[in-house]
């Protein structure tokens, strides 16, 4: 599946490059993006493990603190452009569960969250400012999962490398829509944007843990 995602991403990139060469012979605009997720990756709550209810425990997670990546924008006819990004987030969740033989176990899980959105942008020229709306699709891949269980009798913890009992879909896709504005600041173009993504499938799923299919991000693009 990872190979299929890379193939689709490469195909989108090649199509966008062909459009850029055939339309206005502009070189693509390259840059990078930084941002802040405004929605949690998960909805988490109490759970039942090994037949015992654990009030006040279960799964917990937090909104990722940052995201960043690279961006390429291709000029299309009239007011249209095509943008493709590669974005990275560090995600994770914690779980508390009853351990066979008595007592509680603590299980932190971390992973890398990759997104490759491809977006068509419609620009409105207003002097030095270009408001825009964009829409398209995004690919998501989960990698480098680290899950460690700490409990009585496990002095160094018990690790599961690049996997998790809660992993449901390592790869998926979603629809994306957003709006923002582009303006010049010295030699740079700045593009603040609000973006919404609706994922088709959950990355992680367990009793008490669900991946949030609705995702919101505030991004700032800086291009040259």
C-alpha positions as CSV (number, residue, x, y, z in Angstrom):
1,X,0.0,0.0,0.0
2,X,2.9,2.4,0.8
3,X,4.2,1.8,-2.8
4,X,0.8,2.6,-4.2
5,X,0.7,5.9,-2.2
6,X,4.2,6.9,-3.5
7,X,3.1,6.0,-7.1
8,X,0.0,8.1,-6.8
9,X,1.9,11.0,-5.3
10,X,4.5,10.8,-8.1
11,X,1.8,10.8,-10.7
12,X,0.1,13.9,-9.2
13,X,3.5,15.7,-9.2
14,X,4.2,14.8,-12.9
15,X,0.7,15.9,-14.0
16,X,1.2,19.2,-12.2
17,X,4.6,19.7,-13.7
18,X,3.2,19.1,-17.2
19,X,0.4,21.6,-16.7
20,X,2.9,24.2,-15.5
21,X,5.1,23.7,-18.6
22,X,2.3,23.8,-21.0
23,X,0.4,26.8,-19.6
24,X,2.5,29.8,-19.0
25,X,6.0,28.3,-19.0
26,X,6.4,29.6,-15.4
27,X,8.8,27.9,-13.1
28,X,7.1,26.3,-10.2
29,X,7.1,28.3,-6.9
30,X,8.9,26.4,-4.2
31,X,8.8,27.0,-0.5
32,X,8.0,25.5,2.9
33,X,5.1,25.4,5.3
34,X,4.7,25.6,9.1
35,X,1.5,25.3,11.0
36,X,-0.6,24.4,14.0
37,X,-3.2,21.7,14.1
38,X,-6.4,23.0,15.7
39,X,-8.2,19.6,16.2
40,X,-7.1,16.6,18.1
41,X,-6.0,13.5,16.2
42,X,-8.2,11.3,18.4
43,X,-11.4,11.2,20.4
44,X,-10.6,9.3,23.6
45,X,-12.4,8.2,26.7
46,X,-12.8,5.5,29.3
47,X,-12.4,1.9,28.1
48,X,-12.6,-1.6,29.3
49,X,-9.6,-3.9,29.2
50,X,-9.3,-7.6,30.2
51,X,-12.9,-7.5,31.4
52,X,-12.4,-4.8,34.0
53,X,-13.8,-1.3,33.9
54,X,-11.2,1.4,34.7
55,X,-13.0,4.6,35.7
56,X,-10.9,7.7,34.9
57,X,-8.4,5.7,32.9
58,X,-8.3,4.5,29.3
59,X,-6.9,6.4,26.4
60,X,-5.8,10.0,26.3
61,X,-4.2,12.2,23.6
62,X,-3.4,15.8,22.9
63,X,-3.5,18.2,19.9
64,X,-0.1,18.0,18.1
65,X,1.9,21.2,18.8
66,X,3.3,21.8,15.3
67,X,3.5,20.6,11.7
68,X,5.9,21.5,8.9
69,X,6.8,20.5,5.4
70,X,7.7,21.6,1.9
71,X,5.5,23.0,-0.9
72,X,5.5,23.4,-4.7
73,X,3.0,25.5,-6.7
74,X,2.5,25.3,-10.4
75,X,0.9,28.1,-12.5
76,X,-2.1,27.1,-14.6
77,X,-4.2,29.1,-17.1
78,X,-6.0,32.2,-15.8
79,X,-6.4,32.4,-12.0
80,X,-5.8,28.7,-11.4
81,X,-2.8,27.1,-9.7
82,X,-1.9,23.6,-8.5
83,X,-0.1,23.0,-5.2
84,X,1.3,19.9,-3.8
85,X,2.7,19.7,-0.2
86,X,4.5,17.2,1.9
87,X,3.6,17.7,5.6
88,X,4.8,16.0,8.8
89,X,3.3,15.8,12.3
90,X,4.4,13.9,15.4
91,X,1.5,12.1,17.0
92,X,0.8,9.9,19.9
93,X,-1.6,8.7,22.6
94,X,-1.4,7.0,26.0
95,X,-3.4,4.2,27.4
96,X,-3.9,2.7,30.9
97,X,-5.1,-0.9,31.2
98,X,-5.4,-3.6,33.8
99,X,-2.6,-6.1,33.7
100,X,-3.0,-9.9,34.0
101,X,-2.1,-10.8,37.6
102,X,-3.2,-7.5,39.0
103,X,-2.2,-3.9,38.9
104,X,-2.2,-1.4,36.1
105,X,-0.1,-1.0,33.0
106,X,0.9,2.2,31.2
107,X,1.3,2.1,27.4
108,X,2.5,5.2,25.5
109,X,2.4,5.1,21.7
110,X,4.1,7.6,19.3
111,X,4.3,7.7,15.5
112,X,5.0,9.8,12.5
113,X,2.0,11.2,10.6
114,X,2.7,12.1,6.9
115,X,0.3,14.0,4.5
116,X,0.6,14.7,0.8
117,X,-2.2,17.0,-0.3
118,X,-2.7,18.0,-3.9
119,X,-4.8,21.2,-4.3
120,X,-6.3,23.3,-7.1
121,X,-6.3,27.0,-6.1
122,X,-8.4,29.7,-7.5
123,X,-6.8,33.2,-7.0
124,X,-8.5,36.6,-7.0
125,X,-6.0,39.4,-7.7
126,X,-6.4,42.5,-5.6
127,X,-3.2,44.5,-6.0
128,X,-0.5,43.1,-3.7
129,X,-3.0,40.6,-2.2
130,X,-4.4,37.4,-3.7
131,X,-7.2,35.8,-1.8
132,X,-7.8,32.2,-2.8
133,X,-9.9,29.1,-2.2
134,X,-8.5,25.7,-2.7
135,X,-9.8,22.1,-2.9
136,X,-8.4,18.7,-3.6
137,X,-7.3,15.4,-2.0
138,X,-4.7,14.2,0.4
139,X,-2.8,11.0,1.1
140,X,-1.9,10.0,4.6
141,X,0.7,7.5,5.8
142,X,1.6,6.4,9.4
143,X,5.2,5.3,10.0
144,X,7.7,4.7,12.8
145,X,5.3,3.5,15.4
146,X,6.7,2.9,18.9
147,X,4.5,1.4,21.6
148,X,5.9,0.4,25.0
149,X,4.1,-1.3,27.9
150,X,5.2,-0.5,31.4
151,X,3.9,-2.7,34.2
152,X,4.9,-4.5,37.4
153,X,7.5,-7.1,36.5
154,X,8.5,-5.4,33.2
155,X,11.5,-3.6,34.4
156,X,12.6,-2.1,31.0
157,X,9.1,-2.2,29.5
158,X,7.9,-4.4,26.6
159,X,8.1,-2.7,23.2
160,X,6.3,-3.3,20.0
161,X,8.3,-1.8,17.0
162,X,6.5,-0.1,14.1
163,X,3.1,-1.5,15.1
164,X,0.3,-1.1,17.6
165,X,-2.6,-3.1,18.7
166,X,-4.8,-0.1,17.9
167,X,-3.5,0.4,14.3
168,X,-6.4,0.2,11.9
169,X,-5.2,1.9,8.6
170,X,-1.6,2.8,8.0
171,X,-2.6,4.5,4.7
172,X,-5.7,6.3,3.7
173,X,-6.9,9.4,1.7
174,X,-9.2,12.3,2.3
175,X,-10.8,15.4,0.8
176,X,-9.4,18.8,1.5
177,X,-10.7,22.4,1.2
178,X,-9.3,25.7,2.4
179,X,-9.1,29.4,2.0
180,X,-6.4,32.0,2.6
181,X,-4.5,35.0,1.1
182,X,-1.1,35.4,-0.6
183,X,0.9,38.6,-0.4
184,X,4.5,39.8,-0.9
185,X,6.8,40.6,1.9
186,X,10.3,41.6,0.6
187,X,11.7,38.7,-1.4
188,X,9.1,36.3,0.0
189,X,5.5,35.4,-0.7
190,X,3.5,34.7,2.5
191,X,0.4,32.5,2.4
192,X,-1.6,32.2,5.7
193,X,-4.3,29.6,5.2
194,X,-7.1,27.7,7.1
195,X,-7.5,24.2,5.8
196,X,-10.1,21.4,6.5
197,X,-9.5,17.7,5.8
198,X,-12.1,14.9,6.0
199,X,-10.4,11.5,6.1
200,X,-12.1,8.4,4.7
201,X,-10.7,5.9,7.3
202,X,-9.4,5.9,10.8
203,X,-5.7,5.4,11.4
204,X,-6.1,4.0,14.9
205,X,-9.1,2.4,16.4
206,X,-9.7,0.6,19.7
207,X,-12.2,0.3,22.5
208,X,-12.2,3.9,23.8
209,X,-10.0,5.4,21.1
210,X,-11.1,6.7,17.7
211,X,-9.2,8.7,15.1
212,X,-10.9,12.0,14.4
213,X,-12.0,12.0,10.8
214,X,-12.4,15.8,10.8
215,X,-9.1,17.7,10.8
216,X,-8.4,21.4,10.9
217,X,-5.1,23.2,10.4
218,X,-3.8,26.7,10.3
219,X,-0.8,27.0,8.0
220,X,1.7,29.6,6.9
221,X,3.4,29.1,3.5
222,X,6.7,30.9,2.8
223,X,7.8,30.8,-0.8
224,X,10.6,32.4,-2.8
